[in-house]
């Protein structure tokens, strides 16, 4: 045998030895046995069942080994597990929600390692549908609504099945314009969920839809409801173009007349607050047995003036600002009564203006005719035209507009 042939034989022998090593190691690994319990089962649609995998080798439980789980229909949890001291791993199988019976297989696999051979097991199951899912009805109330720009309203969803409320089921809410809060909530014992819908800020009339959705469960079918809404531009409060008083300086026991020019006013009124203050010298008011009067608050309507669109008028009665003198306990006592008026103009419930005045000392002495006739339009342009009608005592007067429209006012004069 030559040298070259000897080298070939040695290489071939080494190759055979190398190939034989893995098989020899495989022969040395211990066998394993893997089982799933129960090996067959029945479960309802959408429900869960517990299975236990047991890994042994020659009858001895194997601890700390990783098993992999899977299924052909539904889901298992966990998909990977480590055996305990009993060689066991417990998993949960959940059947899918179905409308007709189906079958499934759950598998467990041990991949093996350097000490133990691989093994696997399976359990076959039947998924049953005992009853078909019950129909549901979802209503959103009110089904139609109106809201102003940026306004919030309450909507209530009611979930029922065959006329009975369905409790503790999730309802989802969606608005194509605006916001809903909360966006999802579970029904109460009456099958109801209430949410707050807030409309968006809009410049013109806008339509919107709010939807309520129930996704369904293995027991109940899905359903939905909706409400349609109309969003209108927020009404802007009327503005007082003019708020005038005549006379400008009001004296003791002299009434005043208030004129207002209001845009688009429907309900126009004056909220009046009157403060009457008392002071005295040299004896304090409290020592005289007197006390400060409480403020007087009242509201009076403003009357529209004929033939003067947007103009309104009302009067504030005369109030005192005067010093009274008397003698008591050989003291010459002076008591000053002073009045202050503040008034606010409201149109359609919105405050649109305010003014006020202090009643001055002194009085107006003018003889007046029993009736004063003047065109209302002239009065509006120049309120001083009716200053001549002011005095201390009441006397009826009338301002007439064009045509037959008339407005009866109170006139005052001093005797």
C-alpha positions in Angstrom: 0.0 0.0 0.0 1.5 3.3 -1.0 1.5 6.5 1.1 -1.3 8.2 -0.9 -3.8 5.3 -0.4 -3.1 5.3 3.4 -4.0 9.0 3.7 -7.3 8.4 1.9 -8.2 5.6 4.3 -7.4 7.7 7.3 -9.6 10.7 6.1 -12.5 8.4 5.3 -12.3 6.8 8.8 -12.3 10.2 10.5 -15.4 11.3 8.5 -17.3 8.2 9.5 -16.5 8.8 13.1 -17.6 12.4 13.0 -21.0 11.5 11.4 -21.5 8.8 14.1 -21.1 11.2 17.0 -24.5 13.0 16.8 -26.3 9.7 16.5 -24.4 8.4 19.5 -25.4 11.5 21.5 -29.1 11.1 20.3 -29.0 7.6 21.5 -27.8 8.8 24.9 -30.7 11.4 25.4 -33.6 10.3 27.6 -37.1 9.9 26.0 -39.9 12.3 27.1 -43.7 12.0 27.3 -46.0 15.0 26.9 -49.8 14.9 27.6 -52.6 17.4 27.6 -55.5 17.0 30.0 -58.4 16.9 29.2 -57.5 15.2 25.9 -60.9 16.1 24.6 -63.4 18.8 25.6 -66.5 20.8 24.7 -66.7 24.5 25.2 -69.4 27.1 24.4 -68.9 29.8 21.8 -66.8 32.7 23.3 -66.1 30.9 26.6 -62.9 29.6 28.0 -61.5 26.3 29.4 -58.4 25.3 31.4 -56.0 22.6 30.1 -52.9 21.2 31.8 -49.8 19.9 30.0 -47.6 17.4 31.8 -44.0 16.5 30.7 -42.2 13.4 32.1 -39.2 11.2 31.3 -39.4 7.6 32.3 -42.3 8.5 34.6 -40.4 11.3 36.3 -41.8 14.9 36.1 -39.4 17.3 34.3 -39.1 20.7 36.0 -38.0 24.0 34.3 -38.7 22.9 30.7 -40.2 25.2 28.1 -43.4 24.1 26.3 -45.0 25.8 23.4 -48.8 25.9 22.9 -51.0 26.6 19.9 -54.5 26.0 18.5 -56.3 25.7 15.2 -59.4 27.7 16.2 -59.6 30.3 19.0 -56.7 31.4 21.2 -54.5 30.0 24.0 -52.7 31.9 26.8 -49.9 31.7 27.5 -48.3 30.5 24.2 -45.0 29.6 26.1 -44.8 28.1 29.6 -42.2 26.6 31.9 -43.0 23.4 33.7 -43.2 23.4 37.5 -41.9 20.8 39.9 -44.7 18.5 38.8 -43.7 18.9 35.2 -47.0 20.8 34.6 -48.0 24.0 32.7 -51.6 25.3 32.9 -53.0 27.2 30.0 -56.4 28.8 29.1 -58.1 28.1 25.8 -60.7 30.6 24.6 -63.2 29.6 21.9 -64.1 32.2 19.2 -67.6 33.7 18.9 -69.3 31.7 16.3 -72.8 31.1 15.0 -72.5 27.4 14.3 -70.7 24.5 16.0 -67.0 24.0 15.0 -64.0 21.9 16.1 -60.6 22.8 17.4 -57.3 21.3 18.3 -54.9 22.5 21.1 -51.3 21.4 20.8 -48.4 21.3 23.2 -44.8 20.8 22.1 -41.5 20.2 23.9 -38.6 20.9 21.5 -36.1 18.8 23.5 -32.5 19.6 24.5 -29.1 17.9 25.0 -30.5 15.8 27.8 -34.1 15.0 26.6 -35.7 14.1 23.4 -38.6 16.2 22.0 -42.3 15.2 22.4 -45.7 16.6 21.7 -49.4 16.2 22.6 -52.8 17.5 21.5 -56.3 17.8 22.7 -59.3 17.9 20.4 -62.3 20.1 21.2 -65.8 20.9 20.1 -67.1 24.5 20.1 -70.9 24.5 20.7 -73.4 27.2 20.0 -76.3 26.4 22.3 -78.3 29.5 21.5 -78.1 32.0 18.8 -77.1 35.5 19.9 -80.0 37.6 21.0 -80.9 40.7 19.0 -80.4 44.1 20.5 -81.8 47.6 20.0 -79.8 50.8 20.7 -81.7 54.1 20.8 -80.2 57.6 21.3 -82.5 60.2 22.8 -83.4 62.8 21.8 -83.3 61.5 18.2 -83.2 65.1 17.0 -82.0 68.2 18.8 -81.1 71.9 18.3 -78.1 73.5 19.9 -76.5 76.9 19.7 -72.8 77.3 18.6 -70.6 76.0 21.5 -73.6 74.8 23.6 -73.6 71.5 25.5 -76.6 69.1 25.8 -77.2 65.7 27.3 -77.9 62.6 25.1 -78.9 59.2 26.5 -78.4 55.8 24.9 -80.6 52.9 25.9 -79.6 49.3 25.0 -82.3 46.6 25.2 -82.8 43.0 24.1 -86.3 41.8 23.4 -87.6 44.7 25.4 -85.4 44.1 28.4 -82.5 46.4 29.4 -79.0 45.0 28.8 -76.6 45.9 31.7 -72.8 46.4 31.8 -72.2 46.5 28.0 -69.8 49.0 26.4 -71.3 51.7 24.2 -69.1 53.8 21.9 -70.1 57.4 20.9 -69.0 59.3 17.8 -69.9 62.8 16.6 -69.1 64.0 13.1 -69.0 67.6 14.3 -68.4 68.7 17.9 -67.3 66.5 20.8 -68.8 63.8 23.0 -67.8 63.1 26.6 -67.3 60.3 27.5 -66.5 58.6 24.2 -67.2 55.2 25.6 -69.1 54.0 28.7 -70.9 50.9 30.0 -74.6 50.7 30.4 -76.1 50.9 33.9 -78.8 48.6 35.4 -81.4 50.3 33.2 -79.3 49.7 30.1 -78.7 53.5 29.8 -75.6 55.6 29.2 -75.7 59.5 29.3 -73.1 61.6 27.6 -72.5 65.3 27.1 -72.4 66.6 23.5 -70.8 70.0 22.9 -71.5 71.6 19.5 -68.7 73.3 17.6 -68.4 77.0 17.1 -70.2 77.8 13.8 -70.9 81.0 11.8 -74.0 79.6 10.1 -76.6 76.8 10.4 -74.9 73.4 10.5 -76.2 69.8 10.6 -74.5 67.1 12.7 -75.0 63.5 13.6 -74.1 61.7 16.9 -73.8 57.9 16.7 -74.0 55.3 19.4 -72.5 51.8 18.7 -72.7 48.4 20.5 -70.2 46.0 19.1 -72.0 42.9 20.4 -70.9 39.9 22.5 -71.1 36.1 22.1 -74.6 36.4 23.7 -75.9 39.6 22.0 -75.8 40.9 18.5 -74.4 44.3 17.6 -76.7 47.4 17.2 -76.4 51.1 16.7 -78.4 54.3 17.1 -78.1 57.9 16.1 -79.3 61.4 16.8 -79.3 64.3 14.3 -78.8 67.9 15.4 -79.1 71.4 14.0 -76.4 73.8 15.2 -77.3 77.5 14.9 -75.0 80.5 15.3 -75.0 81.8 18.8 -77.3 84.8 19.2 -75.3 87.9 19.7 -76.7 90.2 22.5 -78.2 93.4 21.3 -76.1 96.5 21.6 -77.2 99.7 23.0 -76.5 102.3 20.4 -77.5 105.1 22.7 -78.5 105.3 26.4 -79.6 108.8 27.3 -81.2 110.5 30.3 -83.0 113.8 30.4 -82.4 116.0 32.2 -78.7 115.3 32.5 -78.5 116.9 36.0 -81.4 115.6 38.2 -82.4 117.7 41.2 -84.2 116.9 44.3 -87.8 115.6 43.7 -87.3 115.7 40.0 -88.0 112.6 37.9 -85.9 111.5 35.0 -86.8 109.9 31.7 -84.5 107.3 30.2 -84.2 106.8 26.4 -82.5 103.8 24.8 -81.8 102.8 21.2 -81.4 99.0 21.0 -80.8 96.8 18.0 -83.2 93.9 17.6 -84.7 94.3 21.0 -87.7 92.2 22.0 -87.7 92.5 25.8 -86.1 95.7 27.0 -86.1 96.6 30.6 -84.2 98.7 33.1 -82.8 97.3 36.4 -82.7 100.1 38.9 -80.9 100.4 42.2 -81.6 103.3 44.5 -79.4 104.2 47.5 -80.7 106.7 50.0 -78.1 107.9 52.5 -78.5 109.6 55.8 -76.0 111.8 57.7 -76.5 114.2 60.5 -74.6 116.8 62.6 -73.7 117.4 65.3 -75.6 114.3 66.7 -74.9 111.0 64.8 -77.7 109.3 63.0 -77.6 106.3 65.4 -78.1 108.5 68.4 -81.2 110.0 66.8 -82.7 106.5 66.6 -82.4 106.4 62.8 -80.7 103.9 60.6 -79.5 103.8 57.0 -82.2 102.6 54.6 -81.5 99.4 52.7 -80.9 99.8 48.9 -84.0 99.6 46.8 -83.8 97.3 43.7 -86.5 97.0 41.1 -87.1 96.4 37.4 -89.2 98.5 35.1 -90.1 97.7 31.5 -89.1 100.1 28.7 -91.8 101.0 26.3 -91.2 101.1 22.5 -91.7 104.6 21.0 -94.0 104.6 18.0 -92.5 105.8 14.7 -89.0 105.6 16.2 -87.8 102.1 15.4 -85.5 100.7 18.1 -86.1 103.4 20.6 -87.5 102.7 24.1 -88.5 105.0 27.0 -89.2 104.7 30.7 -89.1 107.0 33.7 -87.5 106.9 37.2 -89.6 108.6 39.9 -88.4 111.7 41.8 -86.0 111.2 44.7 -84.9 113.5 47.5 -81.6 115.2 48.2 -82.3 117.7 51.0 -81.2 118.9 54.4 -83.8 118.9 57.2 -83.2 121.0 60.3 -84.8 120.6 63.8 -83.9 121.3 67.4 -83.6 118.6 70.1 -82.1 118.7 73.5 -81.1 122.3 72.9 -79.1 121.1 69.8 -79.7 122.4 66.3 -79.6 119.2 64.3 -79.1 119.0 60.5 -80.1 115.7 58.7 -78.9 115.3 55.1 -80.9 112.9 52.9 -79.1 112.1 49.6 -80.1 109.8 46.8 -78.0 108.0 44.2 -79.4 106.0 41.2 -77.7 103.3 39.2 -79.5 101.6 36.3 -78.6 98.8 33.9 -80.2 98.3 30.5 -81.2 94.7 29.5 -82.3 93.6 26.1 -83.5 90.0 25.6 -82.0 89.1 29.0 -78.5 90.5 28.1 -77.0 93.5 29.8 -76.1 96.0 27.1 -75.5 99.3 29.0 -75.4 101.0 32.3 -75.4 104.5 33.8 -76.2 106.4 37.0 -76.6 109.8 38.6 -76.6 111.5 42.0 -79.6 113.6 42.8 -78.5 117.2 43.4 -79.8 119.7 45.9 -82.2 122.3 44.7 -85.4 122.1 42.8 -86.9 123.1 39.4 -89.5 125.9 39.4 -91.3 126.0 36.1 -94.9 126.5 35.1 -95.9 124.0 32.5 -98.9 123.6 30.2 -101.1 120.7 31.0 -100.2 118.9 27.7 -97.0 119.0 25.7 -97.3 117.9 22.1 -94.2 117.2 20.0 -93.2 114.7 17.4 -91.5 111.6 18.9 -88.8 111.7 16.2 -87.9 115.2 17.4 -87.7 114.0 21.0 -85.4 111.2 20.0 -83.2 113.6 18.1 -83.2 116.2 20.9 -84.4 114.9 24.3 -84.0 118.4 25.8 -87.3 119.3 24.1 -89.2 117.7 27.0 -87.1 119.1 29.8 -89.7 121.7 30.2 -92.1 119.1 31.3 -90.1 118.4 34.5 -91.1 119.6 37.8 -92.2 118.4 41.3 -95.8 117.4 40.8 -97.2 114.9 38.3 -99.4 116.1 35.5 -100.4 113.9 32.5 -98.7 114.7 29.2 -98.5 113.1 25.8 -96.0 112.9 23.0 -97.6 112.1 19.7 -95.9 110.5 16.7 -96.9 110.6 13.1 -100.3 109.3 12.2 -102.4 107.9 15.0 -99.6 106.3 16.9 -99.3 107.8 20.3 -97.4 107.2 23.5 -98.7 108.3 26.8 -96.0 109.5 29.2 -96.0 111.0 32.6 -95.3 114.7 32.9 -94.3 116.5 36.0 -94.3 120.1 37.0 -94.0 122.3 40.0 -97.1 124.1 41.2 
